[in-house]
Amino acid sequence: MSPMETLLDDLSRSISNKTFYSALTLALALPDMCSQIEKGLKTGDRNTYISWVDAYMDDDYFKVGIQGFEDIEFSGIICYALRCRVLHNLDSNINDTPVIQKQGSSYTLILDLVQPKSILRDGKYMNDGWIYSIDDKVMKATIDIMYLCSALYKTVRKYYTNSTKKAELDTAAKKILCKI
């Protein structure tokens, strides 16, 4: 098994075992590594991460069904804000940054991650992994943490499988694994 496949296998096991923090930190960190390798950088930055998530995350994972906001989705900006909060502050609440631009207005996102099967709508568990509402320039989103981790896992797995830079990804993954 290649070093990158080992990291992906670790993420998959964390998701299966419902080790929320382990799954979330690895799921949010792997796009950093992929984006750096893709751009040939030694260190990543905000724009590189955001661009990578926007380019590779499947649009079908997170869609908003609110009239006038159908094009809003879990974007690279939101993912990067969450990555920073989780990896630097051990906190998953994003509630202080206008991250959504729509019709000339900025909307602040309040994002909460919850454990699986704790999202309810009309008394039923959500199947699509998240719920949302928009009220007075605030978009509130609640995301099933394992749904998000699975979406990021599938995104990175697909990227690695189709990548022409597997050797570079494996070299970067090996550096991480050698330090563990």
MARKEMI-121143 format. One record per atom (N, C-alpha, C): z, x, y; residue number from 0. Coordinates in steps of 0.1 Angstrom, whole numbers, plus 5000, padded with zeros to 4 digits. Atoms other than C-alpha are relative to their C-alpha. Last residue first. Layout:
REC   pz   px   py seq
REC    Z    X    Y NUM
...
END
This chain:
REC   pz   px   py seq
REC 4990 5010 5006 179
REC 5135 5043 5093 179
REC 5007 5007 4989 179
REC 4988 4999 4992 178
REC 5118 5071 5114 178
REC 5011 4990 4995 178
REC 4993 4987 5003 177
REC 5091 5077 5088 177
REC 5013 5001 5008 177
REC 4993 5000 5013 176
REC 5082 5040 5089 176
REC 5007 5013 4997 176
REC 4988 5010 5000 175
REC 5075 5039 5126 175
REC 5007 5001 4987 175
REC 4990 4994 4990 174
REC 5053 5070 5125 174
REC 5012 4992 5001 174
REC 4993 4989 5007 173
REC 5035 5056 5094 173
REC 5011 5006 5009 173
REC 4990 5007 5008 172
REC 5026 5024 5114 172
REC 5009 5011 4992 172
REC 4989 5005 4991 171
REC 5009 5045 5140 171
REC 5011 4994 4992 171
REC 4993 4988 4994 170
REC 4989 5065 5114 170
REC 5012 4995 5009 170
REC 4991 4995 5010 169
REC 4981 5032 5096 169
REC 5008 5012 5004 169
REC 4989 5009 5002 168
REC 4968 5017 5128 168
REC 5010 5005 4989 168
REC 4991 4998 4988 167
REC 4947 5048 5135 167
REC 5012 4990 4999 167
REC 4994 4987 5001 166
REC 4932 5047 5100 166
REC 5010 5003 5011 166
REC 4989 5001 5009 165
REC 4926 5010 5102 165
REC 5007 5013 4999 165
REC 4990 4990 4996 164
REC 4905 5014 5134 164
REC 5012 5000 4990 164
REC 5007 4987 5002 163
REC 4874 4995 5124 163
REC 5009 5012 5002 163
REC 5000 4989 4991 162
REC 4896 4964 5121 162
REC 4991 5012 4996 162
REC 5013 4999 4995 161
REC 4888 4933 5101 161
REC 4998 5012 5009 161
REC 5010 5002 5011 160
REC 4918 4933 5078 160
REC 4986 5003 5006 160
REC 5000 4988 5009 159
REC 4940 4947 5106 159
REC 4989 4999 4990 159
REC 5005 4988 4992 158
REC 4930 4920 5131 158
REC 4999 5012 4991 158
REC 5015 5001 4999 157
REC 4934 4893 5104 157
REC 4994 5011 5008 157
REC 5006 4998 5013 156
REC 4969 4905 5095 156
REC 4985 4999 5001 156
REC 5000 4986 5002 155
REC 4979 4908 5132 155
REC 4993 5003 4986 155
REC 5008 4994 4990 154
REC 4969 4872 5139 154
REC 4998 5015 4997 154
REC 5014 5003 5003 153
REC 4983 4858 5107 153
REC 4991 5007 5009 153
REC 5003 4993 5013 152
REC 5017 4876 5114 152
REC 4985 4998 4996 152
REC 5002 4986 4997 151
REC 5016 4863 5150 151
REC 4997 5008 4988 151
REC 5012 4999 4993 150
REC 5011 4827 5138 150
REC 4997 5015 5004 150
REC 5011 5001 5010 149
REC 5038 4832 5111 149
REC 4986 5000 5008 149
REC 5001 4987 5008 148
REC 5063 4845 5137 148
REC 4988 4999 4990 148
REC 5005 4989 4991 147
REC 5056 4816 5160 147
REC 4998 5013 4992 147
REC 5014 5004 4997 146
REC 5059 4790 5132 146
REC 4994 5011 5009 146
REC 5008 4996 5011 145
REC 5091 4808 5121 145
REC 4985 4997 5001 145
REC 5000 4985 5000 144
REC 5107 4805 5155 144
REC 4991 5005 4989 144
REC 4994 4996 5013 143
REC 5099 4768 5158 143
REC 4998 5015 4998 143
REC 5009 4995 5011 142
REC 5088 4764 5194 142
REC 5009 5004 4988 142
REC 4991 4996 5011 141
REC 5103 4743 5222 141
REC 4992 5004 4988 141
REC 5005 4999 5013 140
REC 5083 4741 5254 140
REC 5011 5004 4990 140
REC 4989 4997 5010 139
REC 5093 4728 5288 139
REC 4993 5001 4986 139
REC 5005 5003 5013 138
REC 5066 4730 5315 138
REC 5011 5004 4991 138
REC 4993 4993 5011 137
REC 5081 4728 5350 137
REC 4994 4995 4986 137
REC 5004 4985 5000 136
REC 5061 4720 5381 136
REC 5008 5008 4990 136
REC 4997 4994 4987 135
REC 5078 4685 5384 135
REC 4999 5015 5000 135
REC 4994 5008 4990 134
REC 5077 4675 5348 134
REC 5003 5008 5012 134
REC 5003 4994 4987 133
REC 5056 4688 5319 133
REC 5006 4990 5010 133
REC 5001 5010 4990 132
REC 5067 4683 5283 132
REC 4998 5006 5013 132
REC 5001 4996 4986 131
REC 5064 4703 5251 131
REC 5000 4988 5009 131
REC 5001 5012 4991 130
REC 5068 4703 5214 130
REC 5001 5004 5014 130
REC 4994 5000 4986 129
REC 5062 4731 5189 129
REC 4998 4986 5007 129
REC 4991 4989 4996 128
REC 5056 4740 5153 128
REC 5005 5000 5014 128
REC 5008 4990 4993 127
REC 5026 4718 5144 127
REC 5008 5011 5006 127
REC 5008 4993 5009 126
REC 5045 4697 5118 126
REC 4992 5012 5006 126
REC 5013 4997 4996 125
REC 5073 4685 5140 125
REC 4992 5008 4989 125
REC 5002 4985 4997 124
REC 5102 4670 5123 124
REC 4986 5002 5004 124
REC 5007 4993 5011 123
REC 5105 4632 5127 123
REC 4999 5015 5004 123
REC 4992 5000 5012 122
REC 5129 4611 5148 122
REC 4994 5008 4988 122
REC 5000 5013 5005 121
REC 5103 4604 5175 121
REC 5007 4999 4986 121
REC 5008 5009 4991 120
REC 5099 4641 5180 120
REC 5000 4986 4993 120
REC 5002 5014 5003 119
REC 5124 4665 5164 119
REC 4991 4993 5011 119
REC 5008 5006 4990 118
REC 5124 4703 5163 118
REC 4998 4985 4996 118
REC 4991 5006 4990 117
REC 5153 4715 5142 117
REC 4993 4994 5012 117
REC 4996 5014 5003 116
REC 5131 4719 5111 116
REC 5011 4995 5010 116
REC 5009 5010 5006 115
REC 5128 4756 5115 115
REC 5007 4987 4997 115
REC 5002 4998 5014 114
REC 5152 4774 5138 114
REC 4991 4989 4994 114
REC 4990 5007 5009 113
REC 5147 4771 5175 113
REC 4997 5003 4986 113
REC 5004 4998 5014 112
REC 5129 4791 5202 112
REC 5011 4994 4992 112
REC 4989 4998 5009 111
REC 5133 4778 5237 111
REC 4994 5002 4986 111
REC 5004 4999 5014 110
REC 5107 4782 5265 110
REC 5013 5002 4992 110
REC 4986 4998 5007 109
REC 5112 4770 5300 109
REC 4997 4999 4985 109
REC 4999 5003 5014 108
REC 5078 4777 5317 108
REC 5015 5002 4996 108
REC 4990 4992 5007 107
REC 5075 4775 5354 107
REC 5001 4996 4986 107
REC 4990 5007 5007 106
REC 5043 4760 5367 106
REC 5009 5010 4993 106
REC 4993 4992 5010 105
REC 5022 4774 5394 105
REC 5010 4991 4994 105
REC 4986 5000 4999 104
REC 4997 4751 5413 104
REC 5006 5010 4989 104
REC 4994 4994 4988 103
REC 4961 4755 5422 103
REC 5015 5000 5001 103
REC 5004 5008 4989 102
REC 4949 4730 5395 102
REC 5007 5005 5013 102
REC 5009 5011 5003 101
REC 4968 4749 5368 101
REC 4998 4992 5013 101
REC 5007 5004 4988 100
REC 4985 4783 5367 100
REC 4991 4988 4996 100
REC 5011 5009 5003  99
REC 5011 4788 5340  99
REC 4994 4996 5014  99
REC 5010 4994 5009  98
REC 5035 4817 5340  98
REC 4988 4992 4998  98
REC 5012 5009 5000  97
REC 5059 4809 5369  97
REC 4989 5007 4992  97
REC 5012 4994 4995  96
REC 5089 4831 5358  96
REC 4989 4989 5000  96
REC 4999 4995 4987  95
REC 5125 4822 5354  95
REC 4987 5005 5007  95
REC 4998 5011 4991  94
REC 5130 4802 5323  94
REC 5000 5004 5015  94
REC 5009 4997 4989  93
REC 5120 4823 5293  93
REC 5002 4988 5010  93
REC 5003 5011 4990  92
REC 5148 4820 5268  92
REC 4992 5006 5012  92
REC 5013 5006 5002  91
REC 5145 4843 5238  91
REC 4997 4990 5010  91
REC 5000 5014 4995  90
REC 5173 4867 5245  90
REC 4986 4995 4999  90
REC 4995 5008 5012  89
REC 5181 4901 5229  89
REC 5001 4985 5004  89
REC 4988 5008 4996  88
REC 5175 4915 5264  88
REC 5007 4993 4988  88
REC 4992 4993 4990  87
REC 5149 4943 5260  87
REC 5014 4993 5002  87
REC 4999 4986 5003  86
REC 5131 4933 5227  86
REC 5009 5007 5010  86
REC 4994 4998 5013  85
REC 5136 4895 5230  85
REC 5003 5015 4998  85
REC 4986 5006 5001  84
REC 5131 4891 5267  84
REC 5007 5003 4987  84
REC 4991 4993 4991  83
REC 5102 4915 5269  83
REC 5014 4995 4999  83
REC 4998 4987 5005  82
REC 5084 4900 5239  82
REC 5010 5008 5008  82
REC 4991 5002 5011  81
REC 5089 4865 5253  81
REC 5004 5013 4993  81
REC 4987 5003 4994  80
REC 5073 4875 5286  80
REC 5011 4998 4989  80
REC 4995 4987 4994  79
REC 5045 4892 5266  79
REC 5014 4997 5007  79
REC 4996 4992 5011  78
REC 5039 4860 5245  78
REC 5007 5013 5005  78
REC 4987 5006 5005  77
REC 5039 4838 5276  77
REC 5005 5009 4989  77
REC 4990 4999 4990  76
REC 5013 4861 5293  76
REC 5014 4994 4995  76
REC 4995 4986 5000  75
REC 4993 4865 5261  75
REC 5011 5001 5011  75
REC 5009 4990 4996  74
REC 4990 4827 5259  74
REC 5006 5014 4999  74
REC 4992 4988 5001  73
REC 5006 4799 5241  73
REC 4992 5012 5002  73
REC 4997 4996 5014  72
REC 4982 4772 5252  72
REC 5010 5011 5001  72
REC 4988 4991 5000  71
REC 4972 4753 5283  71
REC 5003 5003 4985  71
REC 5003 4986 5001  70
REC 4936 4740 5281  70
REC 5012 5010 5000  70
REC 5005 4998 5013  69
REC 4946 4704 5274  69
REC 4997 5015 4998  69
REC 4994 4987 5003  68
REC 4967 4703 5306  68
REC 4995 5005 4986  68
REC 5001 4991 4989  67
REC 4950 4674 5324  67
REC 5005 5014 4997  67
REC 5012 5002 4992  66
REC 4962 4649 5298  66
REC 5000 5009 5013  66
REC 4997 5008 4988  65
REC 4990 4664 5278  65
REC 4988 4999 5009  65
REC 5008 5013 4999  64
REC 4980 4674 5243  64
REC 5004 4992 5012  64
REC 4992 5010 4992  63
REC 4990 4711 5245  63
REC 4991 4987 5001  63
REC 5008 5008 4991  62
REC 4975 4733 5218  62
REC 5009 4990 5007  62
REC 4992 5007 4990  61
REC 4993 4761 5200  61
REC 4991 4993 5010  61
REC 4986 4999 5003  60
REC 4980 4776 5168  60
REC 5009 4991 5009  60
REC 4995 5012 5007  59
REC 4944 4763 5172  59
REC 5015 5001 4997  59
REC 4997 5011 4991  58
REC 4935 4789 5198  58
REC 5006 4988 4994  58
REC 5008 5012 5002  57
REC 4937 4817 5172  57
REC 5005 4989 5009  57
REC 4992 5011 5005  56
REC 4955 4848 5186  56
REC 4991 4987 5000  56
REC 4999 5001 5015  55
REC 4930 4876 5189  55
REC 5008 4989 4995  55
REC 5013 4998 5007  54
REC 4916 4879 5225  54
REC 5001 4996 4985  54
REC 5010 5010 4995  53
REC 4945 4863 5244  53
REC 4988 5001 4991  53
REC 4996 5013 5005  52
REC 4970 4884 5223  52
REC 4990 4989 5004  52
REC 5001 5000 5015  51
REC 4951 4916 5230  51
REC 5003 4986 4994  51
REC 5015 5001 5004  50
REC 4946 4909 5267  50
REC 4998 4999 4985  50
REC 5004 5014 4996  49
REC 4984 4902 5272  49
REC 4985 4998 4996  49
REC 4994 5010 5009  48
REC 4993 4934 5254  48
REC 4995 4986 5002  48
REC 5006 4997 5013  47
REC 4969 4956 5274  47
REC 5005 4990 4989  47
REC 5014 5006 5001  46
REC 4979 4939 5306  46
REC 4993 5002 4987  46
REC 5001 5015 4999  45
REC 5016 4945 5301  45
REC 4986 4995 4998  45
REC 4996 5006 4987  44
REC 5014 4981 5291  44
REC 4998 4985 4999  44
REC 5005 5013 4996  43
REC 5011 5002 5259  43
REC 5004 4996 5014  43
REC 4989 5010 4997  42
REC 5017 5038 5253  42
REC 4993 4988 5005  42
REC 4988 4995 5007  41
REC 4994 5064 5236  41
REC 5012 4991 5003  41
REC 4989 4996 4992  40
REC 4963 5044 5245  40
REC 5012 5006 4992  40
REC 4999 4986 5001  39
REC 4930 5042 5226  39
REC 5011 5006 5009  39
REC 5004 4995 4987  38
REC 4924 5006 5237  38
REC 5000 5016 5000  38
REC 5013 5005 4996  37
REC 4924 4992 5202  37
REC 4995 5006 5013  37
REC 5010 4994 5008  36
REC 4953 5014 5192  36
REC 4986 4996 5004  36
REC 5001 4986 4996  35
REC 4974 5003 5221  35
REC 4989 5007 4992  35
REC 5007 5000 4987  34
REC 4966 4966 5215  34
REC 4999 5015 5005  34
REC 5014 5003 5002  33
REC 4975 4969 5178  33
REC 4993 5002 5013  33
REC 5007 4989 5007  32
REC 5008 4987 5185  32
REC 4985 4997 4999  32
REC 4999 4989 4991  31
REC 5019 4961 5211  31
REC 4993 5012 4994  31
REC 5011 5000 4991  30
REC 5007 4933 5189  30
REC 5000 5011 5010  30
REC 5013 4996 5006  29
REC 5031 4945 5162  29
REC 4988 4999 5010  29
REC 5003 4986 4998  28
REC 5062 4943 5185  28
REC 4986 5004 4994  28
REC 5003 4998 4986  27
REC 5064 4905 5188  27
REC 4996 5015 5003  27
REC 5012 5008 4996  26
REC 5061 4898 5151  26
REC 4996 5003 5014  26
REC 5012 4994 5006  25
REC 5085 4927 5143  25
REC 4988 4993 5004  25
REC 5002 4987 4994  24
REC 5112 4914 5167  24
REC 4987 5007 4995  24
REC 5004 5001 4986  23
REC 5107 4878 5156  23
REC 4998 5013 5007  23
REC 5014 5005 4999  22
REC 5108 4884 5119  22
REC 4995 5000 5014  22
REC 5008 4989 5005  21
REC 5140 4906 5121  21
REC 4985 4996 5001  21
REC 5001 4990 4990  20
REC 5156 4880 5144  20
REC 4991 5012 4995  20
REC 5007 5004 4988  19
REC 5148 4850 5122  19
REC 4999 5012 5010  19
REC 4992 4991 4992  18
REC 5157 4863 5088  18
REC 4993 5000 5014  18
REC 4994 5006 4988  17
REC 5142 4832 5072  17
REC 5010 5009 5007  17
REC 4986 5000 5002  16
REC 5136 4849 5038  16
REC 5008 4994 5012  16
REC 4996 5007 5012  15
REC 5100 4840 5038  15
REC 5015 4998 4998  15
REC 5003 5014 4998  14
REC 5095 4850 5074  14
REC 5004 4992 4988  14
REC 4991 5005 4991  13
REC 5113 4883 5068  13
REC 4998 4985 5003  13
REC 4987 5002 5007  12
REC 5093 4889 5037  12
REC 5010 4994 5009  12
REC 5002 5012 5009  11
REC 5060 4883 5056  11
REC 5013 4997 4993  11
REC 5000 5012 4992  10
REC 5072 4907 5083  10
REC 4999 4988 4992  10
REC 4986 5002 4995   9
REC 5081 4934 5058   9
REC 5001 4987 5008   9
REC 4992 5005 5011   8
REC 5047 4929 5041   8
REC 5014 4997 5004   8
REC 5004 5014 5001   7
REC 5029 4933 5075   7
REC 5008 4994 4988   7
REC 4994 5007 4989   6
REC 5049 4966 5080   6
REC 4997 4985 4999   6
REC 4985 5000 5002   5
REC 5040 4978 5045   5
REC 5007 4992 5011   5
REC 4998 5011 5009   4
REC 5003 4967 5051   4
REC 5015 4999 4997   4
REC 5002 5012 4992   3
REC 5003 4990 5082   3
REC 5003 4988 4991   3
REC 4989 5002 4991   2
REC 5017 5019 5061   2
REC 4999 4987 5008   2
REC 5000 4992 4988   1
REC 4991 5014 5034   1
REC 5012 4997 5009   1
REC 5000 5009 4988   0
REC 5000 5000 5000   0
REC 5000 5009 5012   0
END
